[in-house]
Structures are given as structure tokens and as C-alpha cells.
Amino acid sequence: MQGGSLQRGAYFDCNRTNGEDKHFFKIMVGDFAESMTIPNEFLRNFGGKIPKSVKLETRNGLTFDVQVAKDLGRVFLQSGWTSYVSAHDLKTGDFLVFKYSGHSQLKTLIFDPNGCEKVCSYLVKKNAAHSQQNENKKRKQRENSNKLSRSPMKPSEDDLVPGCILPRRTHLDRLQRKILTEKVKALHSETPIYGYVMNNSSIRGIPCTVVISANYGDLYLPFEDGTVVLQHNGKCWNVRCCVTTQNSKRLLAGWKKFAGDNKLHPGDICLFQLLENEKKYVMNVHIIRKKMKN
């Protein structure tokens, strides 16, 4: 989860007075390599002001600058965290202890699944610098890719639907735009709606799939491979969502059942509304049937 990380963690020493050391720990599980959530209780150490970045300091004094992001009520470490993970060769089951030492700095201790401390060697400094450079390069590539994907996203300005993100090359007639605009406005969603017009690949493709464009997925589904819960008419479907080679995401395993159970047809429009949920990604799906537009 951008925050889609599934690390187990706990906060302790929460009753200490201000000025004393505060700690929390995390067990590395799930997609921990992409981001790491910070317990909400621990955020009180920052005096109600969440910093834009923090420094992670290892036992040997090596520091990593990591950006702090907030989404759907969660706060997590993102850009720069990957460098920390790579430099310390973190594995599933590793146990990390974080101590707040003031000035947006966290001291870290790392233990392997056997309970033995993993100490960062001198060579890690070069690896960390190299990892940071690679991450910065990848981030710039993603930013450039996003700029390119945004510019040709629509055939004309008239196709824009306020509050709704559509894949590029999506063509909407005047009636479709009118219906979409009214529907999106009625939802009063705090986050943009993702709209997708069903096609043969969405209904009968092998695999049966829906493409989530990068300019939506990078911001609102910030993980490489995870599960999204789709809701419609009081029922739920677990659907796998993962990154493709084009930096977009796809709804895969589970989507075919959703499409079949809800009798979707080419030309139907699905509106995906992301809900606020601290533990998982949940989306209400609103369906506009093709026959309704005729």
C-alpha cells in the first residue's frame, strides 16, 4: 500500500513524557520494499506537524533522507525508503526498531528473523549512494513519463470530465460526457474518480483485465502488486492489481468474476471511487450501462 505496505508493527512507550525517547517497531512482511507506514500514535512526537522528510540513522552513523507521504489517513515513508531497504539488504521477517531522537530523525536497529542484529558495514555507504542515485533517476523517469502520459490523455479539451481521470485515447460523445459529469458530481468524492469504458479485453480477454493509467495509479494505488477490494450493490470482490511494463497498473485475477457477476458488457462505463480505509484499498464501483446512454 503508497502506502500499501503490509508490515506488522506496534508502538510502545506511548505514555512517556515529552522529551523522552519514543520507539516503535516493524516486522518486514508484504510489499515492505516500496514503503513503510508509521503508526498514527507515534506521530504525536512530531507535535502535530508531520515533516516532509525524515533522516534514518543506522548504528554506524550512516543516514538516509526519506520523504514522508500522507494518503487516506495514513503516513508512510516513501521516496528514499527503497534505498534504505536495498542498502541493508532487508528481507521478509527482519525486525526493525525505530527511536525518535528529535529534529525529524529516527535511529534504527535491524534484527534478522533469528533475533541477531544486522550491522551496516562500511561498504554500505557506497551502495546507499548508488541506490539513492538510481532511485532519483527512476523517480525522474517516472515524472517525465507521467508528464508525457498526461499531455496526450485526451483527444480534446472538450472530453474532460471534472473530478474524473480517464485513460488516454478514451473517446466520449456529448451524452456520455453529460452523464459522467452529473454522476461524478453527485458522488462528492474527495479523491478523483477513475473512469473506464469496458471493451472486449475487459470482458472476454485472456487475461480479462482493466488498465489503470499511471497518472491515477501512481498517486492513489501506490504499490507494485497488491489487492483492491471492489464493492458494488453491497457485495465485495478481491481483485489483484499490479504494475505493467508501461508503468500503468492492471486489474487481473478476480476482475473476470466481478465483470461476470455484474453482467458487464462492452460499452458499459465503470467509475472506480477510492474510499478512505487505513488497512486496505477499497473502491466503490458505479456502473453506467451502455443501454442507459442510448
Sequence and secondary structure as in RCSB ss.txt:
>XXXX:A:sequence
MQGGSLQRGAYFDCNRTNGEDKHFFKIMVGDFAESMTIPNEFLRNFGGKIPKSVKLETRNGLTFDVQVAKDLGRV
FLQSGWTSYVSAHDLKTGDFLVFKYSGHSQLKTLIFDPNGCEKVCSYLVKKNAAHSQQNENKKRKQRENSNKLSR
SPMKPSEDDLVPGCILPRRTHLDRLQRKILTEKVKALHSETPIYGYVMNNSSIRGIPCTVVISANYGDLYLPFED
GTVVLQHNGKCWNVRCCVTTQNSKRLLAGWKKFAGDNKLHPGDICLFQLLENEKKYVMNVHIIRKKMKN
>XXXX:A:secstr
 TTT   EEEEE TTS TTS EEEEEE  SSTTT EEE GGGGGGGTT   SEEEEE TTS EEEEEEEEETTEE
EE TTHHHHHHHTT  TT EEEEEE STTEEEEEEE TTS B    TTHHHHHHHHHHHHHHHHHHHHHHHHHHH
TTSSSSGGG  TTEE  TT    HHHHHHHHHHHHHHT SS EEEEE  HHHHH SS  EEE HHHHHHHS  SE
EEEEEEETTEEEEEEEEE TTS EEE TTHHHHHHHTT  TT EEEEEEE  SSSEEEEEEEE HHHH 
